Amino acid sequence: MGATTDKIKGVANETMGKAKQGIGEATGSEHLQGEGAAQEIKGKGQQALGDAKQATKDAVNTAAGAANKNL
C-alpha cells in the first residue's frame, strides 16, 4: 500500500469512528461508542503510517538526487 492509500483509509476510518461514537452517545450504546473509538484510533495510525512512508520516500529521493548531482 502506498502512502496516499494509507492516508485516505486513515481519514475514512477516523471519520467513521467519530460518527459511530456520536451515534453511540446519542443512542446510549456503549458498544458502538467503544467500536467508534477503536476505529478512530486505527485511522490515526493509518495516517501516521502514510506520513512515515511519505517521509521515507522523500528522504530517499533527496539522497538519490544529491548522489546524482555529485556524479
C-alpha positions in Angstrom: 0.0 0.0 0.0 1.2 3.5 -0.8 1.4 6.5 1.5 -1.6 8.1 -0.2 -3.7 5.0 0.1 -2.8 4.7 3.8 -3.7 8.3 4.4 -7.1 8.0 2.6 -8.0 4.9 4.5 -6.9 6.5 7.7 -9.1 9.6 7.2 -12.0 7.3 6.3 -11.6 5.2 9.4 -11.1 8.2 11.7 -14.3 9.9 10.3 -16.3 6.7 10.6 -15.0 6.2 14.1 -16.1 9.6 15.2 -19.5 9.1 13.6 -20.0 5.8 15.4 -19.1 7.4 18.7 -21.6 10.2 18.1 -24.3 7.7 17.2 -23.4 5.6 20.2 -23.7 8.6 22.5 -27.0 9.6 21.0 -28.5 6.1 21.4 -26.8 5.3 24.7 -24.8 2.4 23.1 -21.6 2.0 24.9 -20.6 -0.8 22.5 -20.9 1.5 19.5 -19.0 4.2 21.3 -16.2 1.8 22.0 -16.2 0.5 18.5 -16.1 4.0 17.1 -13.2 5.0 19.4 -11.2 1.9 18.3 -11.9 2.7 14.6 -10.8 6.4 15.1 -7.5 5.2 16.7 -7.0 2.8 13.8 -7.5 5.7 11.3 -5.0 7.9 13.1 -2.5 5.0 13.0 -3.0 4.5 9.3 -2.5 8.2 8.6 0.7 8.2 10.7 1.9 5.2 8.7 1.2 7.0 5.4 3.1 10.1 6.7 6.1 7.9 7.6 6.1 6.2 4.2 6.0 9.6 2.5 8.8 10.9 4.7 10.9 7.9 3.8 10.2 8.2 0.1 11.1 11.9 0.2 14.3 11.2 2.1 15.3 8.5 -0.4 14.5 10.8 -3.3 16.6 13.7 -1.8 19.5 11.4 -1.2 19.3 10.0 -4.7 19.2 13.5 -6.1 22.2 14.5 -4.1 24.1 11.4 -5.2 23.3 12.0 -8.8 24.4 15.7 -8.5 27.8 14.5 -7.2 28.4 12.1 -10.2 
